[in-house]
Amino acid sequence: MRTCGGTETLSDTMYHSGLTSDTLHIIEQIVARDIGPVFLVGFSLGGNVTLKLAGELGETNLLRAVCAVSTPIDLAACVRTLDKTSNRLYSRRFLKRLKDRIRRKAALSPALYSATELNMVRDIWGFDDRYTGPLFGFGNAETYYRTQSAQQFLDRIRIPALVIQAKDDPMIPFEVFEHPAFRNNPALELLAVPHGGHLGFLSRRRPRFWLDEIVVNWIERRVNSPLRSYFEGGGTKQNLVSSR
């Protein structure tokens, strides 16, 4: 993600939750060097980028399959959840980091960024309404969330896609995964587990840190599979519920 990890000096622009162009450019470079097949795995906001990109590409030779973990596929619903009083610990931390990033960008690129309105921002929605939405041409937070949420692109995914989600994720209401695409799109698999919070998948039994094994095994089963088998009669629809 642009400007994350202390990389503000490398780009004038910041990231947003649906910015797929950077990821696509990297994938195209890998494919151009004849390295593959390529599998994309995204976590949290990276999962939204992953699923959105898969939907934008549709039937593609660039990606063999994708996986998204703890993914806010409905950005507006997830921001409302994050801004609840019960999530104040998380939201304050995120908001502080976002404000600090604006201050750093304002120092580096004062013609593009201004920190003068930061004191009026009280929550994530307010930040995106004053900064993210206008900076990227969405106008406001509502338009930004509506156009950049992965749920808008789930029906268009044409490669195998695994979505792993805990039902007790404090930041992502599980109701967003009632989206009809999870019933109607044969490319989508939903692995729903009762517990795991946000990217906190642990088990009382071995393997205790089971997420990596699940993802890697799922990818390995598709390394030699036909690229579009789900839409050529070679795959079956799966919605998985785990007891972990």
C-alpha positions in Angstrom: 0.0 0.0 0.0 1.4 3.4 -0.9 2.9 5.5 1.9 2.7 2.5 4.3 5.8 1.3 6.1 7.5 4.7 6.0 7.4 5.1 2.2 5.8 8.5 2.1 8.8 9.9 0.1 8.3 7.4 -2.7 4.9 8.6 -4.0 3.0 11.8 -4.0 -0.3 10.0 -3.6 -1.6 7.8 -0.7 -3.4 4.5 -0.9 -7.1 3.9 -0.7 -9.0 0.7 0.0 -9.8 -0.1 -3.7 -6.5 1.0 -5.3 -5.8 -2.0 -7.6 -3.5 -0.4 -10.1 -0.3 -0.9 -8.2 -1.0 -4.6 -7.5 -2.0 -5.1 -11.1 1.3 -3.5 -12.3 3.3 -5.9 -10.1 1.4 -8.9 -11.4 1.9 -7.8 -15.0 5.7 -7.5 -14.4 5.8 -11.0 -12.9 3.8 -12.5 -15.8 6.0 -10.6 -18.3 9.1 -12.4 -16.9 7.3 -15.7 -17.4 7.2 -16.5 -13.7 4.1 -18.3 -12.5 1.4 -19.3 -12.0 0.5 -16.3 -9.9 -1.7 -16.5 -6.8 -2.7 -13.4 -4.9 -3.5 -13.4 -1.2 -4.8 -10.3 0.6 -5.3 -9.6 4.2 -7.8 -7.0 5.7 -7.9 -4.0 3.3 -5.5 -6.0 1.1 -8.3 -8.6 0.7 -10.6 -5.9 -0.6 -8.0 -5.0 -3.2 -7.6 -8.6 -4.0 -11.2 -9.4 -4.6 -11.9 -6.1 -6.4 -9.0 -6.7 -8.8 -10.2 -10.3 -9.5 -13.6 -8.9 -10.3 -12.2 -6.2 -12.5 -10.1 -8.7 -14.5 -12.8 -11.3 -14.8 -11.6 -14.1 -17.1 -7.8 -13.6 -17.0 -4.5 -15.3 -17.7 -2.7 -13.0 -15.2 -4.0 -14.8 -12.0 -4.6 -18.4 -11.3 -6.6 -17.9 -8.1 -7.0 -15.4 -5.2 -7.6 -15.6 -1.5 -8.9 -12.9 0.9 -8.7 -13.0 4.7 -10.7 -10.9 7.1 -11.9 -8.7 4.3 -14.1 -5.6 4.6 -16.0 -6.2 1.4 -18.6 -3.5 2.4 -16.5 -0.5 3.3 -19.3 1.6 4.6 -20.7 -1.1 6.8 -17.3 -1.9 8.2 -16.4 1.8 8.9 -19.7 2.2 10.8 -18.8 -0.9 12.8 -15.3 0.4 13.4 -16.6 3.8 14.6 -18.8 2.1 17.3 -18.0 2.8 20.9 -17.1 -0.9 21.4 -14.3 -0.5 18.8 -13.0 2.8 20.1 -9.6 1.3 20.9 -9.1 0.2 17.3 -10.6 3.3 15.7 -8.5 5.7 17.7 -5.3 3.9 16.7 -6.3 3.8 13.1 -7.4 7.4 13.0 -4.2 8.6 14.7 -2.1 6.8 12.1 -4.1 8.3 9.3 -3.8 11.8 10.7 -0.1 11.4 11.2 0.3 10.3 7.6 -1.5 13.4 6.4 0.8 15.6 8.5 3.9 13.8 7.0 2.5 14.2 3.5 1.7 17.9 4.1 5.3 18.5 5.0 6.5 16.7 1.9 3.9 17.9 -0.6 2.2 21.1 0.8 0.6 21.8 -2.6 -1.3 18.6 -2.4 -2.0 18.1 1.3 -3.2 20.3 4.1 -3.3 19.3 7.8 -5.4 22.4 8.8 -8.7 20.4 8.9 -7.4 17.4 10.9 -8.6 18.8 14.2 -12.2 18.7 12.9 -12.0 14.9 12.1 -13.5 12.8 14.8 -13.8 9.4 13.2 -12.7 7.2 10.2 -15.8 8.2 8.1 -15.0 11.9 8.7 -11.4 11.4 7.7 -12.4 9.7 4.4 -15.1 12.4 3.8 -12.5 15.2 4.2 -9.4 13.5 2.8 -9.6 10.2 1.0 -12.7 10.9 -1.0 -11.7 14.3 -2.3 -8.0 13.4 -2.8 -8.9 10.5 -5.2 -11.8 12.2 -7.0 -14.6 10.3 -5.2 -15.9 13.6 -3.8 -17.0 12.2 -0.4 -16.8 9.1 1.8 -20.1 7.6 0.7 -19.2 7.6 -3.0 -15.7 6.3 -2.1 -17.1 3.4 -0.1 -19.8 2.5 -2.6 -17.5 2.4 -5.7 -14.5 0.8 -4.1 -16.0 -2.0 -2.0 -15.2 -5.5 -3.3 -18.9 -6.5 -2.9 -19.5 -4.5 -6.1 -17.2 -6.9 -8.0 -17.9 -10.3 -6.6 -20.3 -11.3 -9.3 -17.6 -10.7 -11.9 -14.9 -13.0 -10.5 -14.1 -15.8 -12.9 -11.1 -17.4 -11.2 -11.2 -19.5 -8.0 -11.5 -17.2 -5.0 -11.3 -18.3 -1.3 -12.6 -15.9 1.3 -11.8 -16.7 5.0 -13.7 -14.9 7.6 -14.3 -15.2 11.4 -17.9 -14.6 12.5 -16.7 -12.7 15.6 -14.5 -10.2 13.7 -15.0 -7.0 15.7 -14.4 -4.8 12.6 -16.4 -6.7 10.0 -20.1 -7.5 10.5 -20.6 -11.0 9.3 -23.9 -10.0 7.7 -22.0 -8.5 4.7 -21.1 -12.1 3.7 -24.8 -12.8 3.0 -24.1 -11.1 -0.4 -25.8 -13.3 -3.1 -22.6 -13.7 -5.0 -21.5 -16.2 -2.3 -24.5 -18.4 -3.3 -24.6 -17.7 -7.1 -21.0 -17.3 -8.2 -19.3 -20.8 -8.5 -15.9 -19.2 -8.3 -16.3 -18.1 -4.8 -15.7 -20.2 -1.7 -16.5 -18.9 1.8 -14.7 -20.5 4.8 -16.5 -19.1 7.8 -15.3 -19.9 11.3 -16.9 -19.0 14.6 -13.8 -17.5 16.2 -10.7 -15.7 14.9 -11.4 -12.0 15.4 -9.6 -9.9 12.8 -6.6 -11.8 11.5 -6.4 -13.8 14.8 -6.9 -17.3 13.6 -5.8 -19.7 16.4 -6.9 -23.2 17.3 -6.9 -25.2 20.6 -5.8 -28.2 18.5 -2.8 -28.6 16.2 -2.0 -26.9 14.0 -2.5 -24.0 16.4 -1.7 -21.4 13.7 -3.8 -23.0 11.0 -4.5 -20.2 8.6 -1.2 -20.5 6.6 -1.7 -24.2 6.1 -5.3 -23.8 4.9 -4.3 -21.1 2.4 -1.2 -22.9 1.1 -3.0 -26.2 0.7 -5.9 -24.5 -1.1 -3.3 -22.9 -3.5 -1.4 -26.2 -4.0 -4.6 -28.0 -5.1 -5.0 -25.4 -7.9 -1.4 -25.2 -9.2 -2.1 -27.7 -11.9 -5.9 -27.2 -12.2 -7.4 -25.7 -15.4 -7.5 -21.9 -15.2 -11.3 -21.5 -15.7 -12.5 -25.0 -14.6 -15.3 -23.5 -12.5 -17.0 -22.1 -15.6 -16.2 -25.0 -17.9 -18.0 -27.7 -15.8 -14.8 -28.7 -13.9 -15.6 -27.3 -10.5 -18.4 -27.3 -7.9 -19.7 -24.5 -5.8 -18.5 -24.7 -2.2 -19.5 -22.7 0.9 -17.5 -24.0 3.8 -18.2 -23.6 7.5 -15.5 -24.7 9.8 -15.8 -25.8 13.5 -12.3 -24.5 14.4 
